[in-house]
Amino acid sequence: MSIFREMRRKRQQLSGEESIAILQKATAGTLALLGDNDYPYAVPISYVYHEGKLFFHSALAGHKVDAIRKCDKASFCVIGQDDVQPERYITFYRSVIAFGRIRIIEGEQEKLQIARLLGNRYNPNQDEALQKEIESSLSRMLAIRFDIEHLTGKEAVEFLKQRNACINSTEIPE
C-alpha cells in the first residue's frame, strides 16, 4: 500500500515518461516545504532533473534552508502548459507534482556536480564561463537534492478528447 494518494481522475493521469518529459522541459517550479510555525512555505525555484532526482541551488541561509533543515519532506510542482480558453471557461494544462525527501548536500564533489548540472542546463556549451562562475561562487552556494518518491502528472480532459479524435479520424472507414 502506497503512502501517497492515487489520482482521483485516473484517465487524465500522464505516464511516468510524459511526467519526466515535462520536468526535463520546464525551467522552474514551486518547491513546497514546512515553514515557520508549521505554515506551508512554497517558493518558485529553478531546478534540474537528473536520473530520478531534482537538484536546486540556494543561498547559504534563509527561510527555505531553515525549512529543509527542519523537515525533509517536500513536494515540487511544475506547470508544463497553461493555456486558458476564456470563451470556453476551461484551461488546457499539463502539470507534474513530485513528492519526496529533500536534503542539503554537504560533500564538495556532489555539490560541484550539482553546480555543473545546473550551469549546463541554463547556460549550455559555456564550459569556460561556467568554470569561472563555479570558482567564484561555489563557496557561497548551497546545493540541494530532492529524491523523488512519488511522481504524478495530469492533463486537461480536453487533451484526451483531442487525442481520441485524432485516433478516430485516422481509422480507415469500412
C-alpha positions in Angstrom: 0.0 0.0 0.0 1.4 3.4 -1.0 1.6 6.2 1.4 0.7 8.6 -1.4 -2.9 9.1 -2.7 -3.9 7.7 -6.0 -5.1 10.3 -8.6 -8.8 10.6 -8.5 -9.2 11.3 -12.2 -7.0 8.5 -13.4 -7.8 8.9 -17.1 -6.2 12.3 -17.0 -3.0 10.9 -15.5 0.1 11.2 -17.5 2.5 8.3 -17.9 5.8 8.4 -16.0 7.6 9.1 -19.2 5.3 12.1 -20.0 5.7 13.4 -16.5 9.5 13.2 -16.7 9.4 14.9 -20.1 7.7 17.9 -18.5 10.3 18.0 -15.7 13.0 17.9 -18.3 11.5 20.7 -20.4 10.3 23.2 -17.8 12.8 25.6 -16.3 11.1 26.5 -12.9 8.7 25.1 -10.4 7.4 25.6 -7.0 9.0 23.9 -4.0 6.7 23.4 -1.1 8.2 22.9 2.4 7.0 23.0 6.0 7.9 26.6 7.0 8.0 28.7 10.2 5.3 27.8 12.8 4.3 24.8 10.6 2.9 27.0 7.8 3.3 25.8 4.3 6.1 27.6 2.5 6.1 27.5 -1.3 8.9 29.1 -3.2 9.4 29.4 -7.0 12.8 28.0 -7.9 14.9 26.9 -10.9 16.0 23.3 -11.0 17.4 20.4 -13.0 16.0 16.9 -13.2 18.7 14.2 -13.5 18.4 10.5 -13.0 15.2 10.5 -11.0 16.2 13.4 -8.7 15.7 17.1 -8.7 18.6 19.5 -7.9 18.4 23.1 -6.7 20.8 25.8 -5.5 20.4 28.3 -2.9 22.0 31.0 -0.7 23.6 29.6 2.4 20.8 30.9 4.7 17.1 31.8 4.6 13.6 30.6 5.1 14.0 27.7 2.5 17.2 26.5 4.1 15.7 26.6 7.6 12.6 24.7 6.4 14.8 22.0 4.8 16.8 21.5 7.9 13.6 21.3 10.0 11.7 18.7 7.8 13.0 16.6 4.9 9.6 16.0 3.4 8.7 18.2 0.4 6.8 18.5 -2.8 7.6 20.2 -6.1 5.1 21.3 -8.7 5.8 22.2 -12.4 3.2 23.6 -14.8 4.2 22.4 -18.2 1.4 24.0 -20.1 -1.3 26.5 -19.1 -3.4 27.7 -21.9 -6.5 29.5 -20.7 -9.5 29.4 -23.0 -11.7 32.2 -21.6 -14.5 31.8 -24.1 -14.9 28.1 -23.1 -14.2 28.5 -19.4 -11.5 25.9 -19.5 -7.8 25.6 -19.3 -5.6 23.3 -21.4 -3.0 22.3 -18.8 -0.3 19.8 -18.1 1.3 19.7 -14.7 3.5 17.4 -12.6 3.9 17.0 -8.8 6.8 15.2 -7.2 6.8 14.1 -3.6 9.9 13.1 -1.8 12.8 13.8 0.6 15.0 16.9 0.3 18.4 17.5 1.8 21.3 19.9 1.7 24.4 18.4 0.1 27.5 18.6 2.3 30.1 16.8 0.2 32.1 19.1 -2.1 32.2 16.7 -5.0 28.5 16.2 -5.1 28.0 20.0 -4.7 30.3 20.6 -7.6 28.4 18.1 -9.7 25.1 19.8 -8.9 26.6 23.2 -9.8 27.7 21.8 -13.2 24.3 20.2 -13.9 22.5 23.5 -13.1 25.0 25.6 -15.1 24.9 23.3 -18.1 21.1 23.3 -18.1 20.7 27.1 -18.0 23.8 28.1 -19.9 24.8 25.2 -22.1 28.1 24.9 -24.0 29.7 27.7 -21.9 32.2 25.5 -20.1 34.8 28.2 -19.5 32.3 30.7 -18.2 30.7 28.0 -16.0 34.1 27.1 -14.5 34.8 30.8 -13.7 31.3 31.1 -12.1 31.8 28.0 -10.0 35.2 29.1 -8.8 33.9 32.5 -7.8 30.6 31.4 -6.2 30.7 27.7 -5.1 31.6 28.7 -1.5 28.6 30.9 -1.3 26.2 28.3 -2.8 24.1 25.7 -1.1 23.3 22.6 -3.2 20.1 20.7 -2.6 19.0 17.3 -3.7 15.3 16.1 -3.9 14.9 12.4 -4.0 11.6 11.7 -5.8 9.5 9.1 -4.0 6.2 9.6 -5.9 5.6 11.4 -9.2 2.3 12.2 -10.8 1.4 14.1 -13.9 -2.0 15.3 -15.0 -3.5 16.9 -18.1 -6.8 18.6 -19.0 -9.5 16.2 -20.2 -9.7 18.3 -23.4 -6.3 16.8 -24.4 -7.8 13.3 -24.1 -10.7 14.3 -26.3 -8.2 15.7 -28.9 -6.1 12.6 -28.8 -9.2 10.3 -29.2 -10.5 12.5 -32.0 -7.1 12.1 -33.8 -7.1 8.4 -33.3 -10.7 8.1 -34.6 -10.1 10.3 -37.6 -7.1 8.2 -38.8 -9.1 5.0 -38.8 -9.9 3.6 -42.2 -13.7 3.5 -42.7 -15.2 0.2 -43.7 
